[in-house]
């Protein structure tokens, strides 16, 4: 009795011949297509789609959360006569070959291919090996590649965070790339677009791991409104990006030109090609006169490819990523709290948002009868089971039509919510009054208004009767007792007493009970704190590329909430070159 397992290896000679013929056919089609484009340039220009911005990204989410490392284990057995009948991953090479293993050696039907047993394990388990096997783009020979290799290799922590984030999404993207017969280098593209951060944001308002600007996102059906931004939806944006890249490849006939057009727009690349053609110059990517960013775009991808292929050459260690799905799709009710989804799935709320970053609000409000969410593969069934037996309300939020001139603190008091939380949930500035009539998201209260819904910092939701509130605050990395006390408008002594603590030392992950006064008293204490801040010593910090509010807060040993308050920011968006006040 043998144990079935699966292996991806190179294509057979016959397959290579077929691909070669396909390439010739593609080339003839591309030449014909180009003849049409450049014969009628004005018509082509009228259909030009806005480019996907590839400019400097701003990572504004807290990127310190790391998904749990999955143990690959040993999925292979050393039994003799083990038959491999099918490749479970599908893709371009699935089911091409039947392979027989005997005494830890592999004999393929293509007898020129022999792979050791240890190599089989690597190919089967390691997603990086699968990506390497699918490389199909010619290597860039640009001297600029070395510049970007040096930049990434000198920042190992940055590379490590980027790879850790990518492990949530990379398997899905590789699957989709292979289904379309595209080079697997494309799966590395989000590393240079967004560092695989789904909440990356650029100066030109590009968003998501594929960095779609609003107009291009809308063109490809990525909905963007107050409730949702599907440019950050992992599966939808991936489908749109690959569709766009395939269109560009069909238009220009080469992947480096397609990538350049993805960065700068097809109109920019088309005009550059036409200029060279008229001057009798070559029209390949490296011969074109392009904007600096676009000229560096392909070399930057080449640098990433080199680092991921041979990390030891650059002094890097790239963790293995399992060649298995990270997430599964589940169906959820059209209206449901995001915190409740995480609770029912028994996962951290940050993990939920990392897989479903298109939702900006604590309430999901879909126009469809049911919506599709992504959950870690092991949490999907847990969610289904818990949801089926959950009998409490799925929603603890409601909309409220705020009038022009209405005071923010009055609204917060009316609905029993912390003023800072009200602003954060609704992306409002530190304005005292509503500048115009606006729909706000506020907590629900029962019929007699005797309860307060408290959004707790560790991502739970409770309803507490009383004119006072007790919330549980989960200490974040970089926070200190003084900043926590300021945020809630209480004293350090009150926090120490409420938690029976002897000193004010706190550590990340620690839970603190915070006893809040009624909202009017809390508002008064915040006003007192704001008056005294003028006497505090201030510093100015210039935001650097790659900075986040969290990393800056950690650097100066202050809280993210304080950074927002000092700089009158309602969101976490920061841009390189911006000045931040540090007190």
C-alpha positions in Angstrom: 0.0 0.0 0.0 1.5 3.4 -1.0 0.5 6.9 0.1 -0.5 9.3 -2.6 1.3 12.7 -2.8 1.7 15.4 -5.4 4.6 16.9 -7.1 5.1 19.8 -9.6 8.1 19.4 -12.0 9.1 20.9 -15.3 7.2 20.5 -18.5 8.0 17.7 -20.9 9.9 18.4 -24.2 6.6 18.0 -26.0 5.0 20.7 -23.9 8.0 23.0 -24.6 7.4 22.5 -28.3 3.8 23.5 -28.0 4.7 26.6 -26.0 7.2 27.5 -28.6 4.6 27.3 -31.3 2.2 29.3 -29.1 4.8 32.1 -28.7 5.3 32.4 -32.5 1.5 32.7 -32.9 1.4 35.3 -30.1 4.2 37.3 -31.7 2.4 37.4 -35.1 -0.8 38.5 -33.4 1.1 41.2 -31.4 2.7 42.6 -34.6 -0.7 42.8 -36.3 -2.1 44.5 -33.3 0.7 47.0 -33.2 0.2 47.9 -36.8 -3.4 48.7 -36.1 -2.6 50.8 -33.0 0.1 53.0 -34.5 -1.8 53.4 -37.8 -4.6 55.2 -35.9 -2.9 56.7 -32.7 -5.7 59.1 -32.0 -8.3 56.3 -31.7 -6.0 54.3 -29.4 -5.4 57.3 -27.2 -9.1 57.9 -26.8 -9.5 54.4 -25.2 -6.5 54.8 -22.8 -7.2 53.8 -19.3 -5.7 55.7 -16.3 -2.6 54.0 -15.1 -2.2 52.1 -11.9 0.0 54.5 -9.9 3.3 53.0 -8.9 4.6 56.0 -7.0 6.0 56.1 -3.5 3.7 54.2 -1.1 2.6 55.2 2.3 2.1 52.3 4.7 -0.4 53.7 7.2 -1.7 50.6 8.9 -0.1 48.9 11.9 2.1 46.4 10.2 3.5 44.7 13.3 0.9 41.9 13.4 2.4 38.7 12.1 0.3 35.7 11.1 1.1 32.5 12.9 3.8 30.4 11.2 2.3 27.3 9.7 4.2 24.1 10.4 4.8 22.4 7.1 5.5 19.1 8.7 6.4 16.0 6.7 3.8 15.1 4.1 5.9 12.5 2.3 6.4 8.9 3.2 9.4 6.7 2.0 7.3 3.7 1.0 8.5 2.0 -2.2 6.4 2.0 -5.3 4.6 5.2 -4.3 2.5 6.4 -7.2 1.9 10.1 -8.0 -1.3 10.2 -10.0 -2.4 13.8 -9.9 -1.2 17.3 -9.0 -3.6 18.9 -6.4 -2.5 22.4 -7.2 -3.7 22.4 -10.8 -2.1 25.3 -12.7 -0.2 25.2 -15.9 1.7 22.0 -15.3 -0.9 20.0 -13.4 -1.5 16.4 -14.6 1.2 16.7 -17.3 3.2 13.8 -16.1 2.8 10.5 -14.2 5.8 9.9 -11.9 6.8 6.7 -10.1 9.0 6.8 -7.0 11.2 3.8 -6.2 13.8 3.7 -3.4 13.8 7.5 -3.0 14.4 8.1 -6.7 12.0 9.5 -9.2 11.6 8.3 -12.8 9.4 10.5 -15.0 7.8 9.6 -18.3 10.3 12.1 -19.6 13.3 10.0 -18.8 15.7 13.0 -19.0 14.3 14.3 -15.7 15.4 12.8 -12.4 14.9 14.5 -9.0 16.0 13.4 -5.6 13.5 12.6 -2.9 14.6 15.6 -0.8 14.0 17.9 -3.8 10.5 16.5 -4.2 9.6 17.4 -0.6 10.8 21.0 -1.3 8.9 21.3 -4.5 5.8 19.9 -2.9 5.8 22.0 0.3 7.5 25.2 -0.6 5.6 27.9 -2.5 8.8 29.7 -3.3 10.0 26.6 -5.3 6.7 26.6 -7.2 7.1 30.3 -8.1 10.7 29.6 -9.3 9.5 26.8 -11.4 7.1 29.1 -13.2 9.5 31.9 -14.1 9.0 32.8 -17.7 10.1 36.4 -18.1 13.6 37.2 -19.6 15.9 38.6 -17.0 16.4 42.4 -17.1 20.0 43.4 -18.0 19.6 47.0 -16.7 22.4 48.3 -14.5 19.6 49.8 -12.3 18.9 46.3 -10.9 22.0 46.4 -8.7 20.8 49.6 -7.2 17.5 48.1 -6.1 19.2 44.9 -4.9 21.4 47.0 -2.6 18.4 48.9 -1.3 16.4 45.8 -0.4 19.3 43.8 0.9 20.3 46.6 3.2 16.9 46.5 4.8 16.4 42.9 6.0 13.7 43.9 8.5 11.7 45.5 5.7 12.0 42.5 3.5 11.0 40.2 6.4 7.9 42.1 7.1 7.0 42.2 3.4 7.4 38.4 3.1 5.5 37.8 6.4 2.6 39.8 5.0 2.7 38.1 1.6 2.2 34.6 3.0 -1.5 35.4 3.5 -2.1 36.2 -0.2 0.7 34.6 -2.2 -0.7 31.1 -2.7 -4.0 32.6 -4.0 -2.1 34.9 -6.4 0.2 32.1 -7.7 -2.9 30.0 -8.3 -4.6 32.7 -10.3 -1.4 33.6 -12.3 -0.9 29.9 -13.3 -4.6 29.5 -14.3 -4.0 32.3 -16.8 -0.7 30.9 -18.0 1.2 34.0 -16.9 4.8 34.1 -15.7 5.0 33.6 -11.9 7.2 36.7 -11.6 3.8 38.5 -11.7 3.1 37.2 -8.2 6.1 39.2 -6.9 4.7 42.5 -8.3 2.8 43.5 -5.2 6.2 43.5 -3.4 7.3 46.6 -5.4 3.8 48.1 -5.6 2.8 47.9 -1.9 5.2 45.7 0.0 2.2 43.4 0.2 0.4 45.7 2.6 -3.3 45.8 1.6 -3.7 49.2 3.2 -0.8 50.8 1.4 -1.7 54.2 0.1 0.1 56.4 -2.4 0.4 60.1 -3.1 -1.9 59.7 -6.1 -4.5 57.9 -4.0 -3.6 54.4 -5.2 -4.7 51.7 -2.8 -4.4 48.0 -2.1 -1.7 45.5 -2.8 -2.0 46.1 -6.5 -2.1 49.9 -6.1 -5.2 50.8 -8.2 -6.0 54.5 -8.5 -9.7 55.3 -8.2 -10.5 55.7 -11.9 -8.8 52.5 -13.0 -10.3 50.6 -10.1 -13.8 51.7 -11.2 -13.0 50.7 -14.8 -12.3 47.2 -13.6 -15.4 47.0 -11.4 -13.8 47.7 -8.0 -16.5 49.4 -6.0 -15.4 52.3 -3.8 -17.8 54.1 -1.4 -18.0 55.1 2.3 -18.6 51.5 3.3 -16.2 49.5 1.1 -13.1 50.0 -1.1 -12.7 46.9 -3.3 -9.3 48.1 -4.5 -8.2 46.5 -1.3 -10.2 43.4 -1.7 -7.6 40.6 -2.1 -9.5 38.4 -4.6 -11.3 41.1 -6.6 -8.2 43.3 -7.0 -6.0 40.4 -8.0 -8.5 39.4 -10.7 -8.6 43.0 -12.0 -4.9 43.4 -11.9 -4.2 40.1 -13.8 -6.9 41.0 -16.4 -5.3 44.4 -16.9 -1.8 42.9 -17.2 -3.0 40.4 -19.8 -4.6 43.1 -21.8 -1.4 45.1 -21.7 0.7 42.1 -22.8 -1.7 41.5 -25.7 -1.3 45.1 -26.7 2.5 45.4 -26.4 3.7 41.8 -27.0 6.3 41.7 -24.2 6.0 41.5 -20.4 8.4 44.2 -19.6 6.5 46.6 -21.8 3.2 45.4 -20.2 4.7 46.1 -16.7 5.8 49.5 -17.8 2.3 50.3 -19.1 0.9 49.0 -15.8 3.0 51.6 -14.0 2.8 54.6 -16.4 -0.3 53.9 -18.6 -0.5 52.4 -22.1 -0.7 55.9 -23.7 2.8 56.8 -22.2 4.3 53.5 -23.5 2.6 53.7 -26.8 3.9 57.2 -27.5 7.4 56.3 -26.4 7.5 53.3 -28.8 6.2 55.5 -31.7 8.9 58.1 -31.0 11.6 55.5 -31.3 10.0 54.0 -34.3 10.0 57.3 -36.2 13.7 57.8 -35.3 14.7 54.4 -36.4 15.6 53.3 -32.8 14.9 50.0 -31.1 11.5 49.9 -29.4 12.3 47.4 -26.6 11.7 48.5 -22.9 15.3 49.4 -22.1 15.6 51.5 -25.3 12.6 53.7 -24.6 12.7 57.2 -23.1 10.5 56.8 -20.0 9.8 58.6 -16.7 12.4 57.7 -14.0 9.9 55.7 -12.0 8.9 53.6 -15.0 12.5 53.2 -16.1 13.2 51.7 -12.6 10.0 49.6 -12.5 11.2 46.4 -14.2 14.7 46.5 -12.7 13.1 46.8 -9.3 11.0 43.7 -10.0 14.1 41.9 -11.3 15.9 42.8 -8.0 13.1 41.3 -6.0 13.1 38.2 -8.2 16.9 37.8 -7.6 16.5 38.2 -3.8 13.7 35.7 -3.6 15.5 33.2 -5.8 18.9 33.4 -4.1 18.4 35.1 -0.7 21.7 33.8 0.7 23.6 35.7 -2.0 22.3 38.9 -0.4 22.6 37.9 3.3 18.9 37.4 3.6 16.8 34.6 5.1 13.5 34.1 3.4 11.0 32.0 5.5 9.4 29.0 3.8 5.7 29.6 2.8 3.5 26.5 2.7 2.3 25.6 -0.8 -1.3 25.3 0.5 -4.2 27.8 0.7 -4.0 30.3 3.5 -7.7 31.4 3.4 -11.1 30.1 2.4 -14.2 31.9 1.3 -17.3 31.9 3.5 -20.8 33.4 3.1 -22.0 35.8 5.7 -25.1 37.9 6.3 -25.3 41.2 4.4 -25.2 43.2 7.6 -22.8 42.1 10.4 -20.2 43.7 12.7 -16.6 43.0 11.8 -15.7 42.3 15.4 -18.5 39.7 15.6 -17.2 38.0 12.5 -13.8 37.7 14.1 -15.3 36.5 17.4 -17.4 33.8 15.6 -14.3 32.7 13.6 -12.3 32.7 16.8 -9.5 34.8 15.3 -7.9 38.2 16.1 -9.7 41.2 14.6 -6.5 42.3 13.0 -6.3 39.0 11.1 -9.9 39.5 9.9 -9.0 42.9 8.6 -5.8 41.7 7.0 -7.9 39.2 4.9 -10.8 41.6 4.4 -9.1 45.1 4.2 -11.8 46.5 1.9 -14.1 47.2 4.9 -13.4 50.5 6.6 -16.2 50.5 9.2 -16.9 48.3 12.2 -20.2 47.4 10.4 -20.3 45.6 7.1 -23.3 46.9 5.1 -23.6 45.0 1.8 -26.2 45.7 -0.8 -26.3 42.0 -1.7 -28.3 39.4 0.2 -25.2 37.6 1.3 -21.6 38.6 1.2 -18.3 36.7 0.7 -15.6 37.0 3.3 -12.1 35.5 3.6 -11.1 33.6 6.7 -8.0 31.6 7.6 -8.5 28.1 6.3 -8.8 26.5 9.7 -11.3 29.2 10.9 -13.8 29.0 8.1 -15.8 26.0 9.4 -15.5 27.4 13.0 -17.2 30.6 11.7 -20.0 28.6 10.0 -20.7 26.5 13.0 -20.7 29.4 15.5 -22.8 31.6 13.2 -25.5 28.9 12.9 -25.9 28.7 16.6 -25.6 32.5 17.3 -28.9 33.9 18.5 -27.9 37.5 19.5 -28.1 40.5 17.2 -25.5 40.6 14.4 -25.3 44.4 14.4 -24.6 46.8 17.2 -24.3 49.9 15.0 -26.8 52.2 13.4 -26.7 55.3 11.1 -27.5 58.7 12.5 -28.1 61.8 10.4 -26.0 64.6 12.0 -27.2 68.1 11.4 -24.9 71.0 10.3 -23.6 72.8 13.4 -24.3 69.9 15.7 -21.6 69.5 18.4 -19.6 66.3 18.2 -19.3 65.9 21.9 -23.1 66.1 22.2 -23.5 63.3 19.6 -20.9 61.2 21.4 -22.8 61.8 24.7 -26.2 61.0 23.1 -25.0 57.5 21.9 -22.6 56.7 24.8 -19.5 56.5 22.7 -16.0 57.9 23.4 -15.6 61.1 21.3 -12.2 59.9 19.9 -13.8 56.6 18.8 -16.7 58.4 17.1 -14.3 60.4 15.1 -12.2 57.4 14.2 -15.1 55.2 13.1 -16.4 58.0 10.9 -13.1 59.4 9.6 -13.8 62.8 11.0 -11.3 65.5 11.8 -11.0 67.1 15.3 -13.7 69.6 14.4 -15.9 70.6 17.3 -19.1 70.9 15.2 -20.4 69.3 12.1 -19.6 71.4 9.1 -22.4 69.9 7.0 -25.2 67.5 7.3 -23.6 64.0 7.5 -24.6 60.4 8.0 -22.6 59.0 10.9 -22.2 55.4 12.2 -23.1 55.3 15.9 -23.7 52.5 18.5 -27.2 51.1 19.0 -28.8 51.6 22.4 -31.9 49.9 23.8 -35.4 51.5 23.7 -35.0 53.3 27.1 -31.5 54.7 26.3 -30.3 53.4 29.7 -27.4 51.4 28.2 -24.1 52.3 26.6 -22.5 50.3 23.9 -18.7 50.4 24.6 -16.2 49.5 21.9 -13.5 47.8 23.8 -9.9 48.0 22.7 -9.3 44.3 22.6 -11.9 44.1 19.8 -14.9 42.8 21.8 -18.2 44.6 22.0 -20.2 44.9 25.3 -23.3 46.7 26.4 -23.2 48.0 30.0 -25.9 49.6 32.0 -24.8 52.6 34.1 -24.0 56.3 33.8 -20.4 55.3 33.9 -18.4 53.1 31.6 -15.7 50.5 32.3 -13.7 49.5 29.2 -11.0 47.0 28.8 -7.9 48.5 27.1 -5.4 46.1 25.4 -2.0 47.8 25.7 -0.4 48.2 22.3 3.3 48.2 21.5 4.9 51.5 22.4 2.1 52.7 24.7 2.8 53.9 28.2 0.5 54.3 31.2 0.6 58.1 31.0 -0.6 58.2 27.4 -3.4 55.6 28.1 -4.6 57.8 31.0 -4.6 60.9 28.8 -6.5 59.1 26.1 -9.3 58.2 28.4 -9.2 61.4 30.4 -8.4 59.6 33.7 -5.4 59.7 36.0 -2.6 57.1 36.3 -3.6 56.6 39.9 -7.1 55.7 38.9 -5.9 53.1 36.5 -3.5 51.7 39.1 -6.3 51.4 41.6 -8.8 49.9 39.2 -6.2 47.2 38.3 -4.5 46.7 41.7 -1.2 47.6 40.2 1.9 48.8 42.2 3.6 50.7 39.5 2.9 52.2 36.1 4.9 49.8 34.0 2.8 48.1 31.2 3.7 45.7 28.4 2.1 45.0 25.0 -0.9 42.7 25.2 -1.7 43.6 28.9 -5.3 44.2 29.6 -6.3 47.2 31.7 -9.7 48.1 33.2 -10.4 51.8 32.6 -13.3 53.3 34.6 -14.6 56.2 32.7 -16.8 59.0 34.1 -20.0 60.0 32.3 -19.4 61.4 28.8 -19.9 65.0 29.9 -17.3 64.7 32.6 -15.0 62.9 30.1 -15.4 65.8 27.7 -14.6 68.3 30.4 -11.4 66.4 31.4 -10.3 66.3 27.7 -10.8 70.1 27.5 -8.6 70.5 30.6 -6.0 68.3 29.1 -6.0 70.2 25.9 -5.5 73.5 27.7 -2.5 72.2 29.5 -0.8 70.8 26.4 0.4 74.3 25.3 2.9 74.2 28.1 4.3 70.8 27.1 7.5 70.5 25.2 7.0 69.8 21.5 9.1 68.2 18.8 8.6 68.1 15.1 9.3 64.8 13.2 9.5 64.6 9.4 7.8 61.4 8.1 10.2 59.1 6.1 9.4 56.6 3.5 8.1 53.4 5.1 7.1 55.1 8.4 3.8 54.2 10.0 2.1 56.0 12.9 2.8 52.9 15.0 6.5 52.9 14.2 6.8 56.7 14.9 4.8 56.3 18.2 7.2 53.5 19.2 10.2 55.6 18.3 9.1 58.4 20.7 7.5 56.2 23.3 4.0 57.7 22.8 0.6 56.3 21.8 -0.8 56.3 18.3 -3.9 57.9 19.6 -1.9 60.8 21.0 -0.1 61.2 17.7 -3.5 61.5 16.0 -4.7 64.0 18.6 -1.6 66.2 18.6 -1.7 66.4 14.8 -5.5 66.7 14.4 -5.7 63.5 12.3 -8.8 61.4 12.1 -7.2 58.6 10.1 -3.8 56.9 10.0 -2.8 58.2 6.6 0.7 59.7 6.6 2.9 60.8 3.7 6.7 61.0 3.4 7.8 64.6 4.0 4.8 65.5 6.3 5.6 67.1 9.6 4.3 65.5 12.8 4.1 67.2 16.2 5.5 65.0 19.0 4.8 66.1 22.6 
